[in-house]
Amino acid sequence: MSGTAPCAVGTVAATRRAEEILALTLWAEAGIRPVRAIEALAALVVNRARLAATEAAARLRYAPEVPVRPGSPAPPWPLLLGPVCRAPFLFACWKPWPPGHALPGEAKEGDPALAICRRIAARAAAGVLPDPTGGATHWHDAGTLPGWAIGLVPTAEIGGLMFYRAEAEAPPSDARGIRCGAGAAR
C-alpha cells in the first residue's frame, strides 16, 4: 500500500486533467501563435484561476461550474484551471460556434503545437510560468477591437494578442511570476 493519501492522489489526477484542458485551450486559441503569446494566454488563465480561488464573485464569473459554498474554502487555483478554461463565453474554442474556429477535440497526438501547449500548461499548473501580462484577466486578438475593450488601456500586447486587467480586479499577489501556493469578456 502506498503512503500517499487518497485525496493527494485525487488532487494530482484532477490537476493533470485541468492541465490537459488548459493545454487544449491554448492549442485551440493560440496554437499557431508565437510561444510567448501562448505563455501569455496561459498566464491569463492562471490569473483568472487565482482570482477564482480567492474571491467568490470571481469564481462565479471565471469558474461558474465550481460551487460557491459559504464557509467552505475554494479549491486550490491549479484545480480551477480546467473550469476557468471551460467557463461560458470566455474562450471561443469551448463553444459550438463560431464555425471555423479550432476546437479542443480536433487536436491530434504528435502535433508539435500541442506538445508546446502541453509543456506551457505544465509550467503554468506548477506555478513556475512568469506572467508577462501584468495580471491580465481579459484578452482579444489584436486584429479586432471588441466593445468591452474600448477605452481600456492594454497591460500588454504579445504575439498578436492584447491583454487587459479590469479596473476592479487587482493583479495577482505576485504579478512578476505565477507561483504555486498563492491563493480571471474573454
MOBEL-V935778 format. One record per residue. SS is DSSP state (~ for helix, > for strand, _ for the rest). PSI is psi in radians with two decimals (* if undefined). OMEGA is omega in whole degrees, 0 to 359 (NA if undefined). Layout:
{{SS,PSI,OMEGA} {SS,PSI,OMEGA}}
//
This chain:
{{_,2.38,182} {_,2.65,178} {_,0.03,181} {_,2.31,179} {_,2.53,180} {~,-0.65,181} {~,-0.57,179} {~,-0.72,178} {~,-0.77,178} {~,-0.67,179} {~,-0.72,178} {~,-0.80,180} {~,-0.73,180} {~,-0.68,178} {~,-0.69,178} {~,-0.68,176} {~,-0.78,179} {~,-0.70,178} {~,-0.73,179} {~,-0.68,176} {~,-0.72,177} {~,-0.79,180} {~,-0.77,179} {~,-0.64,177} {~,-0.81,179} {~,-0.75,180} {~,-0.81,184} {~,-0.60,184} {~,-0.55,188} {~,0.21,185} {_,-0.39,179} {_,0.02,183} {_,2.96,177} {_,2.70,181} {~,-0.70,181} {~,-0.61,178} {~,-0.69,178} {~,-0.74,177} {~,-0.70,180} {~,-0.71,179} {~,-0.66,176} {~,-0.71,178} {~,-0.68,177} {~,-0.76,179} {~,-0.73,178} {~,-0.70,177} {~,-0.76,178} {~,-0.75,180} {~,-0.71,179} {~,-0.75,177} {~,-0.76,180} {~,-0.50,179} {~,-0.35,185} {~,-0.34,184} {_,2.23,181} {~,-0.71,180} {~,-0.69,178} {~,-0.62,179} {~,-0.70,178} {~,-0.61,182} {~,-0.81,188} {~,-0.35,180} {_,1.05,187} {_,-0.30,179} {_,-0.18,178} {_,2.04,185} {_,2.55,174} {_,1.96,180} {_,2.09,179} {_,2.31,179} {_,-0.20,179} {_,2.38,179} {_,2.65,176} {_,2.72,174} {_,2.75,175} {_,2.59,186} {~,-0.61,179} {~,-0.53,179} {~,-0.26,180} {~,-0.07,181} {~,-0.78,179} {~,-0.93,178} {~,-0.62,178} {~,-0.74,179} {~,-0.64,184} {~,0.03,181} {_,2.43,184} {_,2.34,172} {_,0.12,182} {_,-0.49,174} {_,2.10,185} {~,-0.50,184} {~,-0.35,180} {~,0.04,176} {_,2.68,178} {_,-0.11,179} {_,2.78,9} {_,2.65,177} {_,2.56,179} {_,-0.19,178} {_,2.45,178} {_,2.44,179} {_,2.50,182} {~,-0.60,181} {~,-0.19,180} {~,-0.14,181} {_,2.39,181} {_,2.40,175} {_,2.48,181} {_,-0.15,178} {_,2.11,181} {~,-0.63,179} {~,-0.66,178} {~,-0.68,178} {~,-0.73,177} {~,-0.80,181} {~,-0.64,178} {~,-0.70,178} {~,-0.75,179} {~,-0.74,179} {~,-0.68,179} {~,-0.74,177} {~,-0.70,179} {~,-0.83,182} {~,-0.51,178} {~,-0.19,179} {_,0.35,183} {_,0.14,179} {_,2.10,177} {>,2.68,179} {_,1.76,179} {_,0.03,186} {_,-0.07,182} {_,0.57,178} {_,0.40,183} {_,2.55,176} {_,-0.06,181} {>,2.67,181} {>,2.86,170} {>,2.86,175} {>,2.41,182} {_,-0.30,179} {_,-0.03,179} {_,2.86,173} {_,1.58,179} {_,2.70,182} {~,-0.65,182} {~,-0.38,184} {~,-0.20,181} {_,2.20,179} {_,-0.17,178} {_,2.56,177} {_,2.15,180} {_,2.55,174} {_,-0.38,180} {>,2.68,169} {>,2.03,186} {>,2.10,174} {_,0.62,179} {_,0.22,176} {>,2.44,177} {>,2.39,182} {>,2.51,183} {>,2.74,171} {_,2.20,179} {_,2.48,184} {_,-0.63,183} {_,-0.24,183} {_,2.11,177} {_,2.64,176} {_,2.73,177} {_,2.80,185} {_,-0.46,178} {_,1.46,184} {_,-0.27,179} {_,-0.57,182} {>,2.62,182} {_,2.09,183} {_,2.43,177} {_,2.54,177} {_,-0.20,176} {_,2.39,184} {_,*,NA} {_,*,NA} {_,-2.89,190} {_,*,NA}}
//
